[in-house]
Amino acid sequence: MKKSLLFLCLSLVLGGATPSLVSAAENTANTAPEISGQTLHNLTWTPLVPPVTQEVTLGTSSPEINQGDIRGAVAAFALPADRGSLEITLSSIATAKSVYAPNVLILDEQMRPAAFYPSEYFTYQKPGIASGDRLEGVLKLTPALGQKQIYLLVYTTTRDLSATTTLLNPAKAFAAGVGNAVPDIPDPVARHTATGTLSLKVSAEQSTGNVTIGQFFPPSAPASAAAPVVVGNSRPTAAPTAPVKPDEPMLTDSESYYNTAIKKAVAAGDVDKALKLLDEAERLGSKTARKTFIDSVKH
């Protein structure tokens, strides 16, 4: 995953095309879906203003997308981009026989793909005191400055519909809960369906610090989904583009400081920090920070 992340960041810094795929699983072959702009604009995007918990039933009367690999009912949400970082807990509620396997595509204000979470990201969670069987994942998004809203599309695929999820037998859960021997009985298997029930819990955090504008980072693997994904670009292009030249060149001491900090960040595997340092250094007039970053990633 580290090598994939370094490669993605390097391609962005070198001025490559903005990727339509941002994968949440290291070994998945999934790609972000190709959805026509007309289809996206024709959807009704339900606004979610944090803090909020929203339950959505995906049924036969729900909006559908049947393009490419996407099949069945979808859920579309508009999220504010001016409230700091967003933390979204998405749960797909399972019954004993079926469950909707969610995939999530995050779009920036211009409805361009910015982050992609395949169904593997949403892992099975055993029932608890106040929750049942479910597929669940936590998304942490940081909208880039200058946007008013971003978009979250939930869908499932033909590949998902051919799969199943094994649930925990309620008798086993009860036995474990009361300290009895767990019986040797089969667990129910829920088939994946094109309809289901979703629950979204959205919260916002204002104290996010500096945001790197125009950079797109993949989400962490499901076990450690802590790093935010920066969504969107406040500049007119999809970037990253060459920085605006300051009035005066950077001082030698400052140049050395940023180059050293970038090297240390890359060496520590903190590419997010390295990119932020690169962006900040170039805005202040650095002429060597970009080369330092590229050389550090290559080595």
Phi, psi and omega in degrees: 000322181297316180295321179296319180295317179298319180296318179298313182295322180295319180295326178291316182295326179283358175092020179290172181293147177295128185287144174273349180248130167229104190272143179261352181238136188295319189250017180276147178262008182296152171231155177297141186287153174265113182238131182295148179300324180296319179299316180297316182289337180279346179287151172268114184267111181285122180286137175237114181253111184290153357281137183204147170239125186232130174252134184231129175262120177264110183231196182292340180264001180283158174302145180233151170231126177232072179231135179057236182270352182282134180219135170092198186291146178230161175235134185233129184228145173251129183243143179293142181252011184239026181239020181086201181289146180247134173246122185237120173260113181254123179239137172249114187284130181260146167256180181293343186242339186208161176201147177269122181270105186279144164241151181231130173246124177262131180242144177280188185299330179271010181061039173260139179303131181235330178205148185224127177242106179288171186299333179298338181291332185262099190266159181292132177241130180292155180294146178239194182298318184244015182213151180258191175300140183196159166260130190214146175207154180248126179252131176241114187240138174240100178297136177292157182296152175093357179260155175261325179204159173234174188230146180232119180246127178251131182209171173232171188232167177298324178296318178295322183292344178268001184251176179220166175233128177275124182262167176275129178299130181304327180294324177292318180297319180294315181298317179295324182292327182261002177086013179274168176295136181283124183291149179270079181232155183291151175269146177292149179244120181264124176281152179276133185235166181274001177228167180168197181232129179247150172229129178239130174243120186240129175229159182233149179229118184285324187277077185258349183076198182289145179244130175282117186275133174083006177254142181242126183241140177288149176292158178289167175298158186307328184289341182216063183275064185258327185285134179287153174260124179278123186247124171096182185208122181283348177275162184295332183262170183276349166044192003291141181252173177297140183291156175290131183288131178283171181292327183232147178291158180287144177293153182301318180297319179292320178302314180295321180299311183293320180297318178295317181295321178296315179301315181296319181296316179295317180299328180275358181082007181266076183292328177303312180295319181299319179292323177295319177296319178299313181298316181294318181297317182291326177293335179268001174107011180293139178250000183237349185297319181297315179296322178298316179298312182299314180296321181294320179293319181296329182265000000 
